[in-house]
Amino acid sequence: MADKKLSYEQARDELAAVVANLESGQSSLEESLALWERGEVLAQICQEWLDGAKAKLDAAKSNSTSSDEASNA
């Protein structure tokens, strides 16, 4: 899927634009449904980036704690 190559910032910015478009109420029902579906995809991409970042932080924190305990032993 080409969307997977979007950076977090790109996905977030596009998602904000989708939300603004939906909130404007200017779209037809069909357009609104398409926007909603696009927003769901973009939200998932953002969530995957955030989950990945959290996993990296947790791993770094775990490694740091393990190193600290080993040096104090």
PQR file of N, CA, C, O and H, with PARSE charges and radii, in Angstrom:
ATOM      1  N   MET A   1       0.848  -1.184   0.000 -0.4000 1.5000
ATOM      2  CA  MET A   1       0.000   0.000   0.000 -0.0000 2.0000
ATOM      3  C   MET A   1       0.890   1.244   0.000  0.5500 1.7000
ATOM      4  O   MET A   1       1.791   1.353   0.832 -0.5500 1.4000
ATOM      5  N   ALA A   2       0.659   2.152  -0.892 -0.4000 1.5000
ATOM      6  CA  ALA A   2       1.470   3.363  -1.015 -0.0000 2.0000
ATOM      7  C   ALA A   2       1.352   4.244   0.232  0.5500 1.7000
ATOM      8  O   ALA A   2       2.289   4.965   0.573 -0.5500 1.4000
ATOM      9  H   ALA A   2      -0.073   2.063  -1.568  0.4000 1.0000
ATOM     10  N   ASP A   3       0.213   4.186   0.905 -0.4000 1.5000
ATOM     11  CA  ASP A   3       0.005   5.019   2.089 -0.0000 2.0000
ATOM     12  C   ASP A   3       0.990   4.702   3.201  0.5500 1.7000
ATOM     13  O   ASP A   3       1.290   5.568   4.022 -0.5500 1.4000
ATOM     14  H   ASP A   3      -0.548   3.599   0.628  0.4000 1.0000
ATOM     15  N   LYS A   4       1.492   3.490   3.241 -0.4000 1.5000
ATOM     16  CA  LYS A   4       2.431   3.102   4.290 -0.0000 2.0000
ATOM     17  C   LYS A   4       3.717   3.914   4.209  0.5500 1.7000
ATOM     18  O   LYS A   4       4.460   3.993   5.188 -0.5500 1.4000
ATOM     19  H   LYS A   4       1.248   2.786   2.573  0.4000 1.0000
ATOM     20  N   LYS A   5       3.989   4.519   3.055 -0.4000 1.5000
ATOM     21  CA  LYS A   5       5.198   5.310   2.895 -0.0000 2.0000
ATOM     22  C   LYS A   5       5.015   6.736   3.400  0.5500 1.7000
ATOM     23  O   LYS A   5       5.975   7.505   3.438 -0.5500 1.4000
ATOM     24  H   LYS A   5       3.385   4.455   2.261  0.4000 1.0000
ATOM     25  N   LEU A   6       3.805   7.095   3.783 -0.4000 1.5000
ATOM     26  CA  LEU A   6       3.576   8.426   4.322 -0.0000 2.0000
ATOM     27  C   LEU A   6       4.283   8.562   5.667  0.5500 1.7000
ATOM     28  O   LEU A   6       4.260   7.643   6.486 -0.5500 1.4000
ATOM     29  H   LEU A   6       3.024   6.470   3.752  0.4000 1.0000
ATOM     30  N   SER A   7       4.898   9.693   5.881 -0.4000 1.5000
ATOM     31  CA  SER A   7       5.467   9.953   7.197 -0.0000 2.0000
ATOM     32  C   SER A   7       4.324  10.246   8.163  0.5500 1.7000
ATOM     33  O   SER A   7       3.189  10.491   7.752 -0.5500 1.4000
ATOM     34  H   SER A   7       4.917  10.439   5.215  0.4000 1.0000
ATOM     35  N   TYR A   8       4.644  10.215   9.440 -0.4000 1.5000
ATOM     36  CA  TYR A   8       3.630  10.555  10.440 -0.0000 2.0000
ATOM     37  C   TYR A   8       3.079  11.949  10.179  0.5500 1.7000
ATOM     38  O   TYR A   8       1.869  12.167  10.224 -0.5500 1.4000
ATOM     39  H   TYR A   8       5.566  10.017   9.774  0.4000 1.0000
ATOM     40  N   GLU A   9       3.972  12.886   9.908 -0.4000 1.5000
ATOM     41  CA  GLU A   9       3.558  14.275   9.708 -0.0000 2.0000
ATOM     42  C   GLU A   9       2.665  14.424   8.480  0.5500 1.7000
ATOM     43  O   GLU A   9       1.686  15.170   8.508 -0.5500 1.4000
ATOM     44  H   GLU A   9       4.955  12.709   9.871  0.4000 1.0000
ATOM     45  N   GLN A  10       3.003  13.711   7.394 -0.4000 1.5000
ATOM     46  CA  GLN A  10       2.181  13.778   6.187 -0.0000 2.0000
ATOM     47  C   GLN A  10       0.788  13.212   6.454  0.5500 1.7000
ATOM     48  O   GLN A  10      -0.214  13.813   6.066 -0.5500 1.4000
ATOM     49  H   GLN A  10       3.799  13.105   7.371  0.4000 1.0000
ATOM     50  N   ALA A  11       0.727  12.066   7.110 -0.4000 1.5000
ATOM     51  CA  ALA A  11      -0.558  11.440   7.414 -0.0000 2.0000
ATOM     52  C   ALA A  11      -1.381  12.321   8.357  0.5500 1.7000
ATOM     53  O   ALA A  11      -2.588  12.479   8.169 -0.5500 1.4000
ATOM     54  H   ALA A  11       1.541  11.578   7.425  0.4000 1.0000
ATOM     55  N   ARG A  12      -0.725  12.890   9.368 -0.4000 1.5000
ATOM     56  CA  ARG A  12      -1.416  13.756  10.325 -0.0000 2.0000
ATOM     57  C   ARG A  12      -1.974  14.993   9.643  0.5500 1.7000
ATOM     58  O   ARG A  12      -3.114  15.385   9.891 -0.5500 1.4000
ATOM     59  H   ARG A  12       0.255  12.761   9.520  0.4000 1.0000
ATOM     60  N   ASP A  13      -1.168  15.608   8.780 -0.4000 1.5000
ATOM     61  CA  ASP A  13      -1.617  16.823   8.091 -0.0000 2.0000
ATOM     62  C   ASP A  13      -2.775  16.529   7.149  0.5500 1.7000
ATOM     63  O   ASP A  13      -3.733  17.299   7.076 -0.5500 1.4000
ATOM     64  H   ASP A  13      -0.241  15.289   8.579  0.4000 1.0000
ATOM     65  N   GLU A  14      -2.686  15.414   6.430 -0.4000 1.5000
ATOM     66  CA  GLU A  14      -3.786  15.057   5.531 -0.0000 2.0000
ATOM     67  C   GLU A  14      -5.040  14.724   6.335  0.5500 1.7000
ATOM     68  O   GLU A  14      -6.150  15.078   5.935 -0.5500 1.4000
ATOM     69  H   GLU A  14      -1.908  14.789   6.489  0.4000 1.0000
ATOM     70  N   LEU A  15      -4.865  14.048   7.463 -0.4000 1.5000
ATOM     71  CA  LEU A  15      -5.999  13.730   8.322 -0.0000 2.0000
ATOM     72  C   LEU A  15      -6.667  15.006   8.831  0.5500 1.7000
ATOM     73  O   LEU A  15      -7.894  15.092   8.868 -0.5500 1.4000
ATOM     74  H   LEU A  15      -3.964  13.762   7.788  0.4000 1.0000
ATOM     75  N   ALA A  16      -5.871  15.988   9.219 -0.4000 1.5000
ATOM     76  CA  ALA A  16      -6.432  17.268   9.674 -0.0000 2.0000
ATOM     77  C   ALA A  16      -7.232  17.935   8.554  0.5500 1.7000
ATOM     78  O   ALA A  16      -8.282  18.525   8.806 -0.5500 1.4000
ATOM     79  H   ALA A  16      -4.874  15.918   9.189  0.4000 1.0000
ATOM     80  N   ALA A  17      -6.738  17.840   7.325 -0.4000 1.5000
ATOM     81  CA  ALA A  17      -7.457  18.417   6.188 -0.0000 2.0000
ATOM     82  C   ALA A  17      -8.772  17.675   5.941  0.5500 1.7000
ATOM     83  O   ALA A  17      -9.789  18.294   5.629 -0.5500 1.4000
ATOM     84  H   ALA A  17      -5.885  17.360   7.120  0.4000 1.0000
ATOM     85  N   VAL A  18      -8.746  16.357   6.081 -0.4000 1.5000
ATOM     86  CA  VAL A  18      -9.962  15.562   5.908 -0.0000 2.0000
ATOM     87  C   VAL A  18     -10.995  15.963   6.961  0.5500 1.7000
ATOM     88  O   VAL A  18     -12.168  16.162   6.645 -0.5500 1.4000
ATOM     89  H   VAL A  18      -7.919  15.854   6.334  0.4000 1.0000
ATOM     90  N   VAL A  19     -10.554  16.078   8.198 -0.4000 1.5000
ATOM     91  CA  VAL A  19     -11.459  16.465   9.284 -0.0000 2.0000
ATOM     92  C   VAL A  19     -12.051  17.852   9.022  0.5500 1.7000
ATOM     93  O   VAL A  19     -13.254  18.057   9.188 -0.5500 1.4000
ATOM     94  H   VAL A  19      -9.601  15.917   8.454  0.4000 1.0000
ATOM     95  N   ALA A  20     -11.213  18.793   8.617 -0.4000 1.5000
ATOM     96  CA  ALA A  20     -11.703  20.144   8.329 -0.0000 2.0000
ATOM     97  C   ALA A  20     -12.731  20.118   7.201  0.5500 1.7000
ATOM     98  O   ALA A  20     -13.744  20.815   7.257 -0.5500 1.4000
ATOM     99  H   ALA A  20     -10.236  18.626   8.482  0.4000 1.0000
ATOM    100  N   ASN A  21     -12.465  19.315   6.185 -0.4000 1.5000
ATOM    101  CA  ASN A  21     -13.393  19.200   5.066 -0.0000 2.0000
ATOM    102  C   ASN A  21     -14.722  18.617   5.529  0.5500 1.7000
ATOM    103  O   ASN A  21     -15.786  19.109   5.153 -0.5500 1.4000
ATOM    104  H   ASN A  21     -11.642  18.749   6.139  0.4000 1.0000
ATOM    105  N   LEU A  22     -14.661  17.571   6.344 -0.4000 1.5000
ATOM    106  CA  LEU A  22     -15.888  16.969   6.861 -0.0000 2.0000
ATOM    107  C   LEU A  22     -16.659  17.953   7.749  0.5500 1.7000
ATOM    108  O   LEU A  22     -17.884  18.042   7.669 -0.5500 1.4000
ATOM    109  H   LEU A  22     -13.797  17.171   6.650  0.4000 1.0000
ATOM    110  N   GLU A  23     -15.939  18.680   8.582 -0.4000 1.5000
ATOM    111  CA  GLU A  23     -16.583  19.630   9.488 -0.0000 2.0000
ATOM    112  C   GLU A  23     -17.220  20.795   8.754  0.5500 1.7000
ATOM    113  O   GLU A  23     -18.155  21.415   9.261 -0.5500 1.4000
ATOM    114  H   GLU A  23     -14.944  18.607   8.647  0.4000 1.0000
ATOM    115  N   SER A  24     -16.722  21.096   7.566 -0.4000 1.5000
ATOM    116  CA  SER A  24     -17.281  22.224   6.814 -0.0000 2.0000
ATOM    117  C   SER A  24     -18.699  21.942   6.346  0.5500 1.7000
ATOM    118  O   SER A  24     -19.484  22.867   6.135 -0.5500 1.4000
ATOM    119  H   SER A  24     -15.963  20.592   7.154  0.4000 1.0000
ATOM    120  N   GLY A  25     -19.027  20.667   6.184 -0.4000 1.5000
ATOM    121  CA  GLY A  25     -20.368  20.308   5.748 -0.0000 2.0000
ATOM    122  C   GLY A  25     -20.637  20.604   4.278  0.5500 1.7000
ATOM    123  O   GLY A  25     -21.790  20.570   3.848 -0.5500 1.4000
ATOM    124  H   GLY A  25     -18.390  19.916   6.355  0.4000 1.0000
ATOM    125  N   GLN A  26     -19.618  20.887   3.513 -0.4000 1.5000
ATOM    126  CA  GLN A  26     -19.779  21.259   2.114 -0.0000 2.0000
ATOM    127  C   GLN A  26     -19.798  20.059   1.164  0.5500 1.7000
ATOM    128  O   GLN A  26     -20.106  20.217  -0.017 -0.5500 1.4000
ATOM    129  H   GLN A  26     -18.681  20.915   3.863  0.4000 1.0000
ATOM    130  N   SER A  27     -19.476  18.870   1.661 -0.4000 1.5000
ATOM    131  CA  SER A  27     -19.377  17.693   0.813 -0.0000 2.0000
ATOM    132  C   SER A  27     -20.713  16.967   0.717  0.5500 1.7000
ATOM    133  O   SER A  27     -21.536  17.016   1.632 -0.5500 1.4000
ATOM    134  H   SER A  27     -19.225  18.742   2.621  0.4000 1.0000
ATOM    135  N   SER A  28     -20.907  16.293  -0.411 -0.4000 1.5000
ATOM    136  CA  SER A  28     -22.088  15.452  -0.559 -0.0000 2.0000
ATOM    137  C   SER A  28     -21.935  14.239   0.348  0.5500 1.7000
ATOM    138  O   SER A  28     -20.860  14.008   0.903 -0.5500 1.4000
ATOM    139  H   SER A  28     -20.238  16.253  -1.154  0.4000 1.0000
ATOM    140  N   LEU A  29     -22.984  13.478   0.498 -0.4000 1.5000
ATOM    141  CA  LEU A  29     -22.933  12.284   1.331 -0.0000 2.0000
ATOM    142  C   LEU A  29     -21.877  11.318   0.795  0.5500 1.7000
ATOM    143  O   LEU A  29     -21.097  10.758   1.564 -0.5500 1.4000
ATOM    144  H   LEU A  29     -23.857  13.666   0.047  0.4000 1.0000
ATOM    145  N   GLU A  30     -21.854  11.125  -0.519 -0.4000 1.5000
ATOM    146  CA  GLU A  30     -20.876  10.217  -1.122 -0.0000 2.0000
ATOM    147  C   GLU A  30     -19.447  10.707  -0.873  0.5500 1.7000
ATOM    148  O   GLU A  30     -18.567   9.916  -0.533 -0.5500 1.4000
ATOM    149  H   GLU A  30     -22.489  11.580  -1.144  0.4000 1.0000
ATOM    150  N   GLU A  31     -19.223  11.993  -1.041 -0.4000 1.5000
ATOM    151  CA  GLU A  31     -17.893  12.564  -0.787 -0.0000 2.0000
ATOM    152  C   GLU A  31     -17.525  12.439   0.691  0.5500 1.7000
ATOM    153  O   GLU A  31     -16.382  12.135   1.031 -0.5500 1.4000
ATOM    154  H   GLU A  31     -19.938  12.636  -1.318  0.4000 1.0000
ATOM    155  N   SER A  32     -18.492  12.673   1.553 -0.4000 1.5000
ATOM    156  CA  SER A  32     -18.250  12.567   2.991 -0.0000 2.0000
ATOM    157  C   SER A  32     -17.864  11.149   3.384  0.5500 1.7000
ATOM    158  O   SER A  32     -16.967  10.952   4.204 -0.5500 1.4000
ATOM    159  H   SER A  32     -19.421  12.920   1.277  0.4000 1.0000
ATOM    160  N   LEU A  33     -18.533  10.167   2.809 -0.4000 1.5000
ATOM    161  CA  LEU A  33     -18.192   8.777   3.100 -0.0000 2.0000
ATOM    162  C   LEU A  33     -16.786   8.443   2.626  0.5500 1.7000
ATOM    163  O   LEU A  33     -16.044   7.753   3.325 -0.5500 1.4000
ATOM    164  H   LEU A  33     -19.262  10.327   2.143  0.4000 1.0000
ATOM    165  N   ALA A  34     -16.416   8.924   1.453 -0.4000 1.5000
ATOM    166  CA  ALA A  34     -15.060   8.695   0.935 -0.0000 2.0000
ATOM    167  C   ALA A  34     -14.033   9.380   1.830  0.5500 1.7000
ATOM    168  O   ALA A  34     -12.979   8.811   2.116 -0.5500 1.4000
ATOM    169  H   ALA A  34     -17.019   9.485   0.885  0.4000 1.0000
ATOM    170  N   LEU A  35     -14.333  10.590   2.272 -0.4000 1.5000
ATOM    171  CA  LEU A  35     -13.431  11.301   3.174 -0.0000 2.0000
ATOM    172  C   LEU A  35     -13.296  10.550   4.499  0.5500 1.7000
ATOM    173  O   LEU A  35     -12.198  10.412   5.038 -0.5500 1.4000
ATOM    174  H   LEU A  35     -15.189  11.052   2.040  0.4000 1.0000
ATOM    175  N   TRP A  36     -14.415  10.075   5.007 -0.4000 1.5000
ATOM    176  CA  TRP A  36     -14.389   9.326   6.267 -0.0000 2.0000
ATOM    177  C   TRP A  36     -13.497   8.098   6.134  0.5500 1.7000
ATOM    178  O   TRP A  36     -12.678   7.824   7.011 -0.5500 1.4000
ATOM    179  H   TRP A  36     -15.307  10.188   4.569  0.4000 1.0000
ATOM    180  N   GLU A  37     -13.656   7.357   5.033 -0.4000 1.5000
ATOM    181  CA  GLU A  37     -12.840   6.163   4.815 -0.0000 2.0000
ATOM    182  C   GLU A  37     -11.357   6.526   4.712  0.5500 1.7000
ATOM    183  O   GLU A  37     -10.505   5.822   5.254 -0.5500 1.4000
ATOM    184  H   GLU A  37     -14.322   7.580   4.321  0.4000 1.0000
ATOM    185  N   ARG A  38     -11.052   7.613   4.024 -0.4000 1.5000
ATOM    186  CA  ARG A  38      -9.666   8.065   3.919 -0.0000 2.0000
ATOM    187  C   ARG A  38      -9.135   8.443   5.296  0.5500 1.7000
ATOM    188  O   ARG A  38      -7.992   8.137   5.637 -0.5500 1.4000
ATOM    189  H   ARG A  38     -11.744   8.185   3.584  0.4000 1.0000
ATOM    190  N   GLY A  39      -9.966   9.105   6.076 -0.4000 1.5000
ATOM    191  CA  GLY A  39      -9.578   9.480   7.429 -0.0000 2.0000
ATOM    192  C   GLY A  39      -9.267   8.271   8.290  0.5500 1.7000
ATOM    193  O   GLY A  39      -8.334   8.307   9.092 -0.5500 1.4000
ATOM    194  H   GLY A  39     -10.895   9.354   5.799  0.4000 1.0000
ATOM    195  N   GLU A  40     -10.036   7.199   8.137 -0.4000 1.5000
ATOM    196  CA  GLU A  40      -9.778   5.962   8.887 -0.0000 2.0000
ATOM    197  C   GLU A  40      -8.408   5.393   8.529  0.5500 1.7000
ATOM    198  O   GLU A  40      -7.662   4.963   9.409 -0.5500 1.4000
ATOM    199  H   GLU A  40     -10.794   7.170   7.485  0.4000 1.0000
ATOM    200  N   VAL A  41      -8.077   5.392   7.242 -0.4000 1.5000
ATOM    201  CA  VAL A  41      -6.770   4.888   6.789 -0.0000 2.0000
ATOM    202  C   VAL A  41      -5.654   5.752   7.369  0.5500 1.7000
ATOM    203  O   VAL A  41      -4.662   5.235   7.883 -0.5500 1.4000
ATOM    204  H   VAL A  41      -8.683   5.742   6.527  0.4000 1.0000
ATOM    205  N   LEU A  42      -5.822   7.062   7.285 -0.4000 1.5000
ATOM    206  CA  LEU A  42      -4.797   7.979   7.780 -0.0000 2.0000
ATOM    207  C   LEU A  42      -4.625   7.851   9.297  0.5500 1.7000
ATOM    208  O   LEU A  42      -3.504   7.892   9.803 -0.5500 1.4000
ATOM    209  H   LEU A  42      -6.627   7.482   6.867  0.4000 1.0000
ATOM    210  N   ALA A  43      -5.732   7.698  10.014 -0.4000 1.5000
ATOM    211  CA  ALA A  43      -5.654   7.530  11.469 -0.0000 2.0000
ATOM    212  C   ALA A  43      -4.904   6.256  11.817  0.5500 1.7000
ATOM    213  O   ALA A  43      -4.135   6.236  12.778 -0.5500 1.4000
ATOM    214  H   ALA A  43      -6.643   7.665   9.603  0.4000 1.0000
ATOM    215  N   GLN A  44      -5.115   5.191  11.050 -0.4000 1.5000
ATOM    216  CA  GLN A  44      -4.400   3.934  11.289 -0.0000 2.0000
ATOM    217  C   GLN A  44      -2.905   4.105  11.042  0.5500 1.7000
ATOM    218  O   GLN A  44      -2.084   3.595  11.805 -0.5500 1.4000
ATOM    219  H   GLN A  44      -5.739   5.207  10.270  0.4000 1.0000
ATOM    220  N   ILE A  45      -2.553   4.817   9.982 -0.4000 1.5000
ATOM    221  CA  ILE A  45      -1.137   5.072   9.693 -0.0000 2.0000
ATOM    222  C   ILE A  45      -0.496   5.840  10.854  0.5500 1.7000
ATOM    223  O   ILE A  45       0.597   5.498  11.306 -0.5500 1.4000
ATOM    224  H   ILE A  45      -3.219   5.231   9.362  0.4000 1.0000
ATOM    225  N   CYS A  46      -1.181   6.869  11.326 -0.4000 1.5000
ATOM    226  CA  CYS A  46      -0.658   7.646  12.458 -0.0000 2.0000
ATOM    227  C   CYS A  46      -0.497   6.758  13.688  0.5500 1.7000
ATOM    228  O   CYS A  46       0.512   6.842  14.389 -0.5500 1.4000
ATOM    229  H   CYS A  46      -2.069   7.146  10.960  0.4000 1.0000
ATOM    230  N   GLN A  47      -1.483   5.913  13.950 -0.4000 1.5000
ATOM    231  CA  GLN A  47      -1.412   5.036  15.121 -0.0000 2.0000
ATOM    232  C   GLN A  47      -0.248   4.077  15.018  0.5500 1.7000
ATOM    233  O   GLN A  47       0.423   3.807  16.013 -0.5500 1.4000
ATOM    234  H   GLN A  47      -2.303   5.846  13.381  0.4000 1.0000
ATOM    235  N   GLU A  48       0.005   3.550  13.807 -0.4000 1.5000
ATOM    236  CA  GLU A  48       1.135   2.640  13.631 -0.0000 2.0000
ATOM    237  C   GLU A  48       2.462   3.348  13.889  0.5500 1.7000
ATOM    238  O   GLU A  48       3.363   2.773  14.499 -0.5500 1.4000
ATOM    239  H   GLU A  48      -0.540   3.770  12.999  0.4000 1.0000
ATOM    240  N   TRP A  49       2.587   4.591  13.430 -0.4000 1.5000
ATOM    241  CA  TRP A  49       3.806   5.367  13.706 -0.0000 2.0000
ATOM    242  C   TRP A  49       3.967   5.580  15.211  0.5500 1.7000
ATOM    243  O   TRP A  49       5.062   5.416  15.749 -0.5500 1.4000
ATOM    244  H   TRP A  49       1.855   5.059  12.935  0.4000 1.0000
ATOM    245  N   LEU A  50       2.881   5.944  15.889 -0.4000 1.5000
ATOM    246  CA  LEU A  50       2.952   6.195  17.328 -0.0000 2.0000
ATOM    247  C   LEU A  50       3.273   4.917  18.104  0.5500 1.7000
ATOM    248  O   LEU A  50       4.056   4.939  19.053 -0.5500 1.4000
ATOM    249  H   LEU A  50       1.991   6.077  15.452  0.4000 1.0000
ATOM    250  N   ASP A  51       2.663   3.806  17.693 -0.4000 1.5000
ATOM    251  CA  ASP A  51       2.956   2.526  18.359 -0.0000 2.0000
ATOM    252  C   ASP A  51       4.418   2.144  18.174  0.5500 1.7000
ATOM    253  O   ASP A  51       5.058   1.658  19.106 -0.5500 1.4000
ATOM    254  H   ASP A  51       2.027   3.788  16.922  0.4000 1.0000
ATOM    255  N   GLY A  52       4.946   2.363  16.976 -0.4000 1.5000
ATOM    256  CA  GLY A  52       6.349   2.069  16.715 -0.0000 2.0000
ATOM    257  C   GLY A  52       7.274   2.930  17.551  0.5500 1.7000
ATOM    258  O   GLY A  52       8.271   2.448  18.088 -0.5500 1.4000
ATOM    259  H   GLY A  52       4.426   2.759  16.219  0.4000 1.0000
ATOM    260  N   ALA A  53       6.940   4.197  17.660 -0.4000 1.5000
ATOM    261  CA  ALA A  53       7.758   5.107  18.464 -0.0000 2.0000
ATOM    262  C   ALA A  53       7.722   4.703  19.933  0.5500 1.7000
ATOM    263  O   ALA A  53       8.749   4.728  20.613 -0.5500 1.4000
ATOM    264  H   ALA A  53       6.130   4.589  17.224  0.4000 1.0000
ATOM    265  N   LYS A  54       6.544   4.331  20.422 -0.4000 1.5000
ATOM    266  CA  LYS A  54       6.415   3.909  21.819 -0.0000 2.0000
ATOM    267  C   LYS A  54       7.231   2.645  22.072  0.5500 1.7000
ATOM    268  O   LYS A  54       7.892   2.526  23.104 -0.5500 1.4000
ATOM    269  H   LYS A  54       5.710   4.311  19.870  0.4000 1.0000
ATOM    270  N   ALA A  55       7.187   1.706  21.136 -0.4000 1.5000
ATOM    271  CA  ALA A  55       7.958   0.470  21.295 -0.0000 2.0000
ATOM    272  C   ALA A  55       9.452   0.779  21.352  0.5500 1.7000
ATOM    273  O   ALA A  55      10.174   0.184  22.153 -0.5500 1.4000
ATOM    274  H   ALA A  55       6.650   1.803  20.298  0.4000 1.0000
ATOM    275  N   LYS A  56       9.920   1.691  20.523 -0.4000 1.5000
ATOM    276  CA  LYS A  56      11.337   2.064  20.541 -0.0000 2.0000
ATOM    277  C   LYS A  56      11.708   2.724  21.867  0.5500 1.7000
ATOM    278  O   LYS A  56      12.766   2.438  22.428 -0.5500 1.4000
ATOM    279  H   LYS A  56       9.334   2.174  19.873  0.4000 1.0000
ATOM    280  N   LEU A  57      10.849   3.599  22.367 -0.4000 1.5000
ATOM    281  CA  LEU A  57      11.118   4.249  23.653 -0.0000 2.0000
ATOM    282  C   LEU A  57      11.132   3.239  24.794  0.5500 1.7000
ATOM    283  O   LEU A  57      11.992   3.292  25.673 -0.5500 1.4000
ATOM    284  H   LEU A  57       9.989   3.831  21.911  0.4000 1.0000
ATOM    285  N   ASP A  58      10.166   2.315  24.769 -0.4000 1.5000
ATOM    286  CA  ASP A  58      10.120   1.285  25.814 -0.0000 2.0000
ATOM    287  C   ASP A  58      11.372   0.417  25.775  0.5500 1.7000
ATOM    288  O   ASP A  58      11.928   0.071  26.818 -0.5500 1.4000
ATOM    289  H   ASP A  58       9.467   2.273  24.055  0.4000 1.0000
ATOM    290  N   ALA A  59      11.818   0.065  24.560 -0.4000 1.5000
ATOM    291  CA  ALA A  59      13.029  -0.755  24.424 -0.0000 2.0000
ATOM    292  C   ALA A  59      14.249   0.007  24.918  0.5500 1.7000
ATOM    293  O   ALA A  59      15.097  -0.562  25.605 -0.5500 1.4000
ATOM    294  H   ALA A  59      11.367   0.346  23.713  0.4000 1.0000
ATOM    295  N   ALA A  60      14.348   1.284  24.578 -0.4000 1.5000
ATOM    296  CA  ALA A  60      15.485   2.086  25.024 -0.0000 2.0000
ATOM    297  C   ALA A  60      15.471   2.229  26.550  0.5500 1.7000
ATOM    298  O   ALA A  60      16.516   2.160  27.196 -0.5500 1.4000
ATOM    299  H   ALA A  60      13.659   1.747  24.020  0.4000 1.0000
ATOM    300  N   LYS A  61      14.298   2.427  27.109 -0.4000 1.5000
ATOM    301  CA  LYS A  61      14.178   2.561  28.557 -0.0000 2.0000
ATOM    302  C   LYS A  61      14.567   1.251  29.240  0.5500 1.7000
ATOM    303  O   LYS A  61      15.253   1.258  30.263 -0.5500 1.4000
ATOM    304  H   LYS A  61      13.449   2.483  26.585  0.4000 1.0000
ATOM    305  N   SER A  62      14.134   0.146  28.681 -0.4000 1.5000
ATOM    306  CA  SER A  62      14.469  -1.167  29.230 -0.0000 2.0000
ATOM    307  C   SER A  62      15.971  -1.422  29.153  0.5500 1.7000
ATOM    308  O   SER A  62      16.567  -1.918  30.109 -0.5500 1.4000
ATOM    309  H   SER A  62      13.577   0.140  27.850  0.4000 1.0000
ATOM    310  N   ASN A  63      16.579  -1.087  28.029 -0.4000 1.5000
ATOM    311  CA  ASN A  63      18.023  -1.261  27.875 -0.0000 2.0000
ATOM    312  C   ASN A  63      18.789  -0.373  28.840  0.5500 1.7000
ATOM    313  O   ASN A  63      19.800  -0.791  29.406 -0.5500 1.4000
ATOM    314  H   ASN A  63      16.095  -0.684  27.252  0.4000 1.0000
ATOM    315  N   SER A  64      18.316   0.836  29.028 -0.4000 1.5000
ATOM    316  CA  SER A  64      18.959   1.778  29.937 -0.0000 2.0000
ATOM    317  C   SER A  64      18.869   1.270  31.370  0.5500 1.7000
ATOM    318  O   SER A  64      19.847   1.346  32.114 -0.5500 1.4000
ATOM    319  H   SER A  64      17.495   1.175  28.568  0.4000 1.0000
ATOM    320  N   THR A  65      17.723   0.760  31.762 -0.4000 1.5000
ATOM    321  CA  THR A  65      17.531   0.234  33.107 -0.0000 2.0000
ATOM    322  C   THR A  65      18.412  -0.979  33.331  0.5500 1.7000
ATOM    323  O   THR A  65      19.015  -1.125  34.394 -0.5500 1.4000
ATOM    324  H   THR A  65      16.928   0.698  31.158  0.4000 1.0000
ATOM    325  N   SER A  66      18.491  -1.859  32.323 -0.4000 1.5000
ATOM    326  CA  SER A  66      19.337  -3.053  32.442 -0.0000 2.0000
ATOM    327  C   SER A  66      20.810  -2.667  32.575  0.5500 1.7000
ATOM    328  O   SER A  66      21.544  -3.275  33.354 -0.5500 1.4000
ATOM    329  H   SER A  66      18.001  -1.740  31.460  0.4000 1.0000
ATOM    330  N   SER A  67      21.240  -1.664  31.821 -0.4000 1.5000
ATOM    331  CA  SER A  67      22.630  -1.210  31.878 -0.0000 2.0000
ATOM    332  C   SER A  67      22.935  -0.597  33.228  0.5500 1.7000
ATOM    333  O   SER A  67      23.997  -0.843  33.800 -0.5500 1.4000
ATOM    334  H   SER A  67      20.644  -1.170  31.189  0.4000 1.0000
ATOM    335  N   ASP A  68      22.014   0.197  33.740 -0.4000 1.5000
ATOM    336  CA  ASP A  68      22.204   0.827  35.050 -0.0000 2.0000
ATOM    337  C   ASP A  68      22.312  -0.232  36.156  0.5500 1.7000
ATOM    338  O   ASP A  68      23.152  -0.115  37.048 -0.5500 1.4000
ATOM    339  H   ASP A  68      21.151   0.397  33.276  0.4000 1.0000
ATOM    340  N   GLU A  69      21.469  -1.253  36.096 -0.4000 1.5000
ATOM    341  CA  GLU A  69      21.491  -2.305  37.113 -0.0000 2.0000
ATOM    342  C   GLU A  69      22.790  -3.096  37.032  0.5500 1.7000
ATOM    343  O   GLU A  69      23.354  -3.473  38.059 -0.5500 1.4000
ATOM    344  H   GLU A  69      20.786  -1.348  35.372  0.4000 1.0000
ATOM    345  N   ALA A  70      23.262  -3.348  35.827 -0.4000 1.5000
ATOM    346  CA  ALA A  70      24.507  -4.107  35.660 -0.0000 2.0000
ATOM    347  C   ALA A  70      25.705  -3.334  36.169  0.5500 1.7000
ATOM    348  O   ALA A  70      26.615  -3.930  36.744 -0.5500 1.4000
ATOM    349  H   ALA A  70      22.804  -3.042  34.993  0.4000 1.0000
ATOM    350  N   SER A  71      25.733  -2.030  35.975 -0.4000 1.5000
ATOM    351  CA  SER A  71      26.876  -1.233  36.410 -0.0000 2.0000
ATOM    352  C   SER A  71      26.852  -1.004  37.927  0.5500 1.7000
ATOM    353  O   SER A  71      27.891  -0.725  38.525 -0.5500 1.4000
ATOM    354  H   SER A  71      24.994  -1.546  35.507  0.4000 1.0000
ATOM    355  N   ASN A  72      25.693  -1.119  38.540 -0.4000 1.5000
ATOM    356  CA  ASN A  72      25.582  -0.945  39.986 -0.0000 2.0000
ATOM    357  C   ASN A  72      25.831  -2.249  40.740  0.5500 1.7000
ATOM    358  O   ASN A  72      25.961  -2.225  41.964 -0.5500 1.4000
ATOM    359  H   ASN A  72      24.849  -1.346  38.054  0.4000 1.0000
ATOM    360  N   ALA A  73      25.898  -3.361  40.061 -0.4000 1.5000
ATOM    361  CA  ALA A  73      26.050  -4.652  40.728 -0.0000 2.0000
ATOM    362  C   ALA A  73      27.473  -4.930  41.133  0.5500 1.7000
ATOM    363  O   ALA A  73      27.758  -5.982  41.706 -0.5500 1.4000
ATOM    364  H   ALA A  73      25.792  -3.380  39.067  0.4000 1.0000
TER
END
